[in-house]
Amino acid sequence: MATGNMILQKMNDNSWTNAICWALILTMLAGTAQGENASMLTFNPEELKQLPDGTLHTFVWSSNMKGVASVNATVQNEIVLEITSVGYVIEDKENGTFYGHINFTALFIGYTNITVKLYDANGAILAEEMLPVSVILSYQKLNDIFVQIIRILVAISYVNMGATMTISVVKDIIKRPIGPLIGMVCQYTFMPLLSFGLGKLVFPDNPMAQLGMFLSGCSPGGGISNMWTHLLDGSLDLSVMMTFISNIFAFGTIPLWIYLMAPLIVEDTNFVIPFYEIGMILVFLAIPCLVGMAIKIFWPRVAHFLEKTLAPIAIFNIIFTFTFGVYTNRYIFEFFTFRTLLIGFLLPFLGYLSGMLLAKLSCQSKKDIIAISIETGVQNNTVAYIILKLSFEKPAGDITAVFPIAVIFMYPIPLIIAILVRKAYNYFARSKSQDLKEVTDVKTEKNMTNEDIPKLPAKSVTQSTDEQSPSGRRRGVDNPAAVLNDESV
C-alpha cells in the first residue's frame, strides 16, 4: 500500500514520470494476462505446416490448468485430415501440469484447424485452443518438376511469338487500330471484371477459388486462339495481332489488376498476396518475348527457323500437358465439382459473348467479329497457372491453380458447338440450295415453248407428236421433253 502511494506521489510530481509509470503498469498487467492465457493450453509443435498427404502425425498438448480429466479433438475440415486417436490425460506432478498425445492422418491437400478442448471431471470446459494444419501433395516434387518444365516451354513459346512479329503486322495495327483496341477493352476490362464477379457469385465463402478465377480472367490471349479463329473462318491476321498485343500489355495489366482487386478478395482473411513474386514471374516472361523480337530484327534467318518450330512445339506442349501434366496434377479432379466446372465454362463463354457484342456494336466485319470474340474468350491460362503455382505458398498455390485448369478444360466446348452448328448449317444450306436449283431447272423445262425445242425433220416431228399420246408413251419411247409437257398438262 505504501509503495502504491509512493508511485502516485511521484506521478503527480512529474508529468513525464506519470506517463512512464502508467505505461509500465499497463505493460505488466497485459503481459501477465497474456502469459496466463498462453500457459492454459499449448501445443508441440506450435503449428503443423505442409504435411504430405497420406502420412501419420502426432502432436503433444500441455496445460497448467488444474483438474484436467479428459480431452477431445475435432477437425474443421475432415477432407483434409482425420483424427485417428486421442491419448489419455497424463499428469506431471513435479511441474503441476497435464499433457497428452493426439494422432492424426493427413488425407488431402488443403488447410484446416484441429480444435482441442480440455474438460474437468464434471464435463465443464477448462481450456480450448486451435492448432492450424496445412497438407500438401505427397508427390509435390514431381509436380514442381512439371511446373518448371511448363515454365520453360512457355518461355520458348514467348521467344517464338516475338520472333514471328513482322513490321507489316505492326503497320497494319497502326493503320487499323480499331480491331485490336476492341480486343484490348474486352480482354483487359471485361474479362477481369467478369472473373471477379463470377468468383464472388459462385464461391462467396472461398477466397482461394475467387483468387484463382480472377487470375484466369486477367490472363493474356492464348496462341491457340489463332487455330480456333482459322477453324471458324475468322480473320487470322487480326487474331495474331491481338494475341501479340495482349501478351505485351499483360506485363503491366496483370500486376495492376492484382493490386487493385486482389485485396478485396482476401480482405477478411490472413491470406497475403505475394506482389513481388508475381512481378518477378512476369519479368521472367517478358524477357523471352523481347529476345524473340530482337532475333527478328538482327537474325531474320534464325527467326524464320523459329517460325517453323511453332507447330511442333505446340503439339509437344499439348501431348506433354495431357500426359505427364495430368498425372502430376491428378489431384485437381477431386476439386472438379459442378460449381468448378460451371464457372470454368461461364468465364470463356461470357468472354465470347462480350467480344462479339462489342465488335458488332463497333460495326466490324463478320471475320473480325469472329476473331475478336474468340480472342476475348480464349486466354492463356497457363500464365495464371504458373503465377499461382510459383508465387503462393503450398498448398495455396496448388488449390488456386485448379481454377485456371478448369477453364482450360471447359473453354473449347462453346467453340466445338459453334463448329458443329456451322457445319450443320452449311450442309443444310447446300442441300436446300441444290433442291432449289433442281426445282428451278424443272420449272424452266416445263415452261419451255415449242420455239425452245430444236427444229427437227418433219418425220421426226410427226413421230414426236405421236409419241406424246398415251399410246406413244406406252411404247416406251424415251423423250424427256414430251414427258414433261404431258405432266404440265
DRENKOL-839149 format. One line per field, with one value per residue (C-alpha): residue in three letters; z, y, x. Coordinates in steps of 0.5 Angstrom, whole numbers. Layout:
! residues N
loza = (ALA ...) .
Z = (Z ...) .
Y = (Y ...) .
X = (X ...) .
! end
This chain:
! residues 489
loza = (MET ALA THR GLY ASN MET ILE LEU GLN LYS MET ASN ASP ASN SER TRP THR ASN ALA ILE CYS TRP ALA LEU ILE LEU THR MET LEU ALA GLY THR ALA GLN GLY GLU ASN ALA SER MET LEU THR PHE ASN PRO GLU GLU LEU LYS GLN LEU PRO ASP GLY THR LEU HIS THR PHE VAL TRP SER SER ASN MET LYS GLY VAL ALA SER VAL ASN ALA THR VAL GLN ASN GLU ILE VAL LEU GLU ILE THR SER VAL GLY TYR VAL ILE GLU ASP LYS GLU ASN GLY THR PHE TYR GLY HIS ILE ASN PHE THR ALA LEU PHE ILE GLY TYR THR ASN ILE THR VAL LYS LEU TYR ASP ALA ASN GLY ALA ILE LEU ALA GLU GLU MET LEU PRO VAL SER VAL ILE LEU SER TYR GLN LYS LEU ASN ASP ILE PHE VAL GLN ILE ILE ARG ILE LEU VAL ALA ILE SER TYR VAL ASN MET GLY ALA THR MET THR ILE SER VAL VAL LYS ASP ILE ILE LYS ARG PRO ILE GLY PRO LEU ILE GLY MET VAL CYS GLN TYR THR PHE MET PRO LEU LEU SER PHE GLY LEU GLY LYS LEU VAL PHE PRO ASP ASN PRO MET ALA GLN LEU GLY MET PHE LEU SER GLY CYS SER PRO GLY GLY GLY ILE SER ASN MET TRP THR HIS LEU LEU ASP GLY SER LEU ASP LEU SER VAL MET MET THR PHE ILE SER ASN ILE PHE ALA PHE GLY THR ILE PRO LEU TRP ILE TYR LEU MET ALA PRO LEU ILE VAL GLU ASP THR ASN PHE VAL ILE PRO PHE TYR GLU ILE GLY MET ILE LEU VAL PHE LEU ALA ILE PRO CYS LEU VAL GLY MET ALA ILE LYS ILE PHE TRP PRO ARG VAL ALA HIS PHE LEU GLU LYS THR LEU ALA PRO ILE ALA ILE PHE ASN ILE ILE PHE THR PHE THR PHE GLY VAL TYR THR ASN ARG TYR ILE PHE GLU PHE PHE THR PHE ARG THR LEU LEU ILE GLY PHE LEU LEU PRO PHE LEU GLY TYR LEU SER GLY MET LEU LEU ALA LYS LEU SER CYS GLN SER LYS LYS ASP ILE ILE ALA ILE SER ILE GLU THR GLY VAL GLN ASN ASN THR VAL ALA TYR ILE ILE LEU LYS LEU SER PHE GLU LYS PRO ALA GLY ASP ILE THR ALA VAL PHE PRO ILE ALA VAL ILE PHE MET TYR PRO ILE PRO LEU ILE ILE ALA ILE LEU VAL ARG LYS ALA TYR ASN TYR PHE ALA ARG SER LYS SER GLN ASP LEU LYS GLU VAL THR ASP VAL LYS THR GLU LYS ASN MET THR ASN GLU ASP ILE PRO LYS LEU PRO ALA LYS SER VAL THR GLN SER THR ASP GLU GLN SER PRO SER GLY ARG ARG ARG GLY VAL ASP ASN PRO ALA ALA VAL LEU ASN ASP GLU SER VAL) .
Z = (0 2 -5 -9 -5 -7 -14 -14 -11 -16 -22 -19 -19 -26 -32 -36 -30 -30 -37 -36 -30 -32 -39 -34 -30 -36 -40 -34 -33 -40 -40 -34 -37 -44 -40 -36 -43 -46 -41 -41 -47 -51 -57 -59 -65 -65 -72 -77 -84 -91 -88 -94 -95 -93 -87 -80 -75 -67 -63 -56 -52 -45 -40 -33 -31 -25 -25 -32 -33 -41 -47 -54 -61 -67 -74 -78 -85 -85 -92 -90 -84 -80 -72 -71 -63 -57 -52 -44 -40 -36 -30 -29 -21 -21 -25 -24 -31 -35 -42 -48 -55 -61 -67 -74 -81 -87 -92 -98 -99 -96 -90 -83 -76 -70 -64 -57 -51 -44 -39 -32 -28 -29 -36 -36 -41 -38 -44 -51 -57 -64 -68 -75 -80 -88 -92 -99 -104 -103 -110 -109 -112 -118 -119 -118 -124 -128 -127 -128 -135 -137 -135 -140 -145 -144 -144 -151 -154 -152 -156 -162 -161 -161 -167 -171 -170 -177 -179 -184 -178 -174 -180 -180 -173 -174 -180 -177 -169 -168 -168 -163 -159 -158 -156 -151 -148 -148 -145 -140 -138 -139 -137 -130 -128 -130 -127 -120 -120 -122 -117 -112 -114 -115 -109 -104 -98 -102 -103 -106 -111 -112 -113 -118 -122 -122 -124 -130 -132 -132 -137 -144 -150 -152 -158 -159 -161 -167 -169 -167 -171 -177 -176 -175 -181 -177 -179 -178 -178 -173 -168 -169 -168 -162 -159 -159 -156 -151 -149 -149 -145 -140 -136 -134 -133 -129 -124 -124 -123 -118 -114 -115 -114 -110 -104 -104 -105 -99 -94 -89 -89 -87 -94 -96 -104 -106 -110 -111 -113 -118 -121 -122 -126 -131 -132 -133 -138 -141 -143 -148 -151 -152 -154 -160 -162 -162 -166 -171 -172 -172 -174 -179 -181 -174 -173 -180 -177 -170 -174 -177 -170 -168 -170 -167 -160 -160 -161 -156 -151 -152 -151 -145 -141 -142 -140 -135 -133 -132 -128 -124 -123 -122 -115 -119 -121 -113 -114 -120 -117 -121 -119 -121 -128 -129 -127 -132 -137 -136 -136 -143 -145 -143 -146 -153 -152 -149 -155 -160 -158 -157 -164 -167 -164 -167 -174 -175 -181 -180 -180 -175 -170 -170 -169 -163 -160 -160 -157 -152 -149 -150 -145 -144 -137 -137 -135 -129 -127 -127 -123 -118 -117 -116 -112 -107 -101 -102 -101 -103 -110 -112 -109 -113 -119 -120 -123 -129 -131 -130 -135 -140 -140 -141 -146 -152 -151 -154 -160 -161 -161 -166 -171 -171 -172 -177 -181 -180 -183 -189 -190 -190 -194 -199 -199 -200 -205 -209 -208 -210 -216 -219 -218 -222 -227 -227 -228 -233 -237 -236 -239 -245 -251 -258 -260 -255 -258 -263 -270 -273 -279 -281 -280 -273 -271 -273 -270 -263 -264 -264 -258 -254 -254 -248 -253 -255 -248 -247 -253 -248 -253 -248 -250 -243 -247 -248 -241 -238 -243 -241 -234 -234 -238) .
Y = (0 5 3 5 12 13 11 16 22 21 21 28 31 30 29 25 20 20 17 13 9 8 5 0 -1 -3 -7 -11 -12 -14 -19 -22 -23 -26 -30 -34 -35 -38 -42 -45 -50 -50 -55 -58 -57 -50 -51 -56 -54 -57 -64 -69 -73 -80 -79 -80 -75 -74 -67 -66 -62 -59 -55 -52 -52 -56 -61 -63 -70 -71 -68 -68 -66 -64 -62 -56 -60 -67 -68 -65 -70 -75 -75 -83 -83 -78 -81 -81 -75 -75 -71 -69 -68 -65 -59 -59 -60 -64 -67 -72 -74 -73 -77 -76 -77 -72 -74 -69 -62 -56 -52 -54 -53 -58 -56 -59 -58 -60 -62 -63 -68 -65 -64 -57 -54 -51 -49 -49 -48 -49 -52 -50 -55 -55 -61 -61 -67 -73 -72 -65 -65 -69 -63 -58 -61 -61 -53 -52 -55 -51 -45 -47 -48 -42 -38 -42 -40 -33 -33 -35 -31 -25 -27 -28 -21 -17 -10 -11 -13 -7 -3 -6 -5 3 3 -1 0 -1 -8 -9 -4 -7 -13 -10 -7 -14 -18 -13 -9 -14 -21 -19 -16 -22 -27 -22 -22 -30 -32 -28 -30 -38 -38 -33 -36 -39 -33 -38 -40 -33 -31 -37 -35 -28 -29 -33 -27 -23 -27 -25 -28 -35 -37 -43 -38 -37 -44 -43 -37 -41 -46 -42 -37 -31 -26 -30 -23 -20 -26 -26 -18 -19 -24 -21 -14 -17 -21 -15 -11 -17 -15 -9 -10 -17 -13 -7 -11 -16 -9 -6 -12 -18 -14 -14 -22 -23 -17 -22 -27 -28 -29 -25 -23 -24 -18 -18 -26 -24 -19 -23 -28 -23 -20 -27 -28 -21 -23 -28 -24 -18 -24 -26 -19 -18 -24 -22 -15 -18 -25 -26 -33 -35 -32 -36 -42 -41 -40 -47 -50 -46 -52 -58 -54 -53 -61 -63 -58 -61 -68 -66 -63 -68 -74 -72 -66 -69 -75 -70 -65 -71 -68 -63 -68 -68 -61 -61 -60 -58 -51 -51 -54 -49 -43 -46 -46 -39 -35 -36 -37 -30 -27 -30 -26 -20 -19 -21 -16 -10 -12 -12 -5 -2 -5 -9 -15 -22 -24 -19 -20 -28 -26 -21 -26 -32 -28 -25 -32 -36 -34 -36 -39 -43 -36 -36 -43 -41 -35 -38 -44 -41 -34 -37 -42 -49 -52 -45 -45 -52 -50 -44 -47 -51 -46 -44 -51 -52 -46 -50 -56 -52 -46 -51 -53 -47 -47 -54 -53 -47 -51 -57 -52 -48 -55 -57 -50 -50 -58 -56 -49 -53 -59 -53 -49 -56 -57 -50 -51 -57 -54 -48 -53 -57 -51 -48 -54 -54 -47 -48 -47 -50 -45 -47 -54 -55 -56 -63 -66 -67 -74 -73 -68 -72 -78 -74 -72 -79 -81 -75 -79 -84 -90 -87 -87 -94 -96 -94 -88 -84 -77 -73 -66 -70 -73 -66 -63 -69 -67 -60 -61) .
X = (0 6 9 3 2 10 8 2 6 12 7 4 11 13 8 13 14 7 6 12 10 3 6 10 4 -1 5 6 -1 -2 4 1 -6 -2 2 -4 -7 -1 0 -7 -6 0 2 8 10 6 4 4 5 6 5 5 -2 -2 2 1 3 3 3 3 -2 0 -3 -2 -10 -12 -16 -16 -20 -21 -19 -23 -20 -24 -23 -25 -25 -25 -23 -16 -14 -17 -16 -14 -13 -13 -9 -10 -9 -2 -1 6 6 13 11 4 2 -2 -1 -3 -2 -6 -5 -8 -7 -6 -11 -12 -8 -12 -12 -16 -15 -15 -19 -17 -22 -20 -25 -26 -29 -36 -35 -34 -29 -23 -19 -20 -15 -14 -8 -7 -5 -4 -3 1 2 6 9 10 17 14 9 14 18 12 11 19 18 12 15 21 16 12 19 20 14 14 21 18 12 17 21 14 12 14 14 8 4 6 4 -3 -4 -3 -7 -13 -12 -20 -20 -14 -17 -23 -20 -16 -22 -25 -19 -17 -23 -29 -25 -22 -29 -33 -28 -28 -36 -37 -32 -36 -42 -41 -36 -38 -34 -28 -23 -18 -23 -24 -17 -16 -21 -19 -12 -15 -19 -13 -9 -7 -9 -7 -4 -9 -14 -11 -12 -20 -20 -18 -23 -29 -27 -25 -19 -13 -9 -13 -12 -5 -4 -9 -5 1 -1 -5 1 6 1 0 6 3 -4 -4 0 -5 -11 -8 -6 -13 -18 -14 -14 -22 -22 -17 -19 -22 -17 -10 -8 -2 -2 6 6 14 14 8 12 19 15 12 19 21 16 18 25 24 19 24 29 25 23 31 32 27 31 38 38 32 34 34 27 25 27 23 17 18 18 12 7 12 13 5 4 9 6 -1 2 6 1 -5 0 5 2 -5 -1 3 -4 -9 -11 -15 -20 -22 -24 -28 -35 -41 -39 -32 -34 -39 -35 -30 -35 -38 -32 -30 -37 -39 -32 -34 -41 -38 -33 -38 -43 -38 -35 -42 -43 -37 -39 -34 -34 -36 -29 -27 -32 -31 -23 -25 -30 -25 -19 -23 -25 -19 -14 -7 -9 -2 1 -4 -3 5 4 -1 4 10 8 4 6 4 -2 -5 -2 -4 -11 -12 -9 -15 -19 -15 -14 -22 -22 -17 -22 -28 -27 -27 -34 -37 -32 -33 -41 -40 -36 -41 -47 -43 -42 -49 -52 -47 -49 -57 -56 -52 -58 -63 -59 -59 -66 -68 -63 -67 -74 -72 -69 -75 -80 -75 -76 -84 -84 -81 -85 -84 -80 -75 -75 -69 -72 -73 -74 -82 -82 -79 -83 -89 -86 -85 -93 -95 -91 -94 -100 -101 -100 -94 -91 -93 -89 -83 -80 -75 -77 -76 -79 -85 -86 -85 -90 -95 -94 -95 -102) .
! end
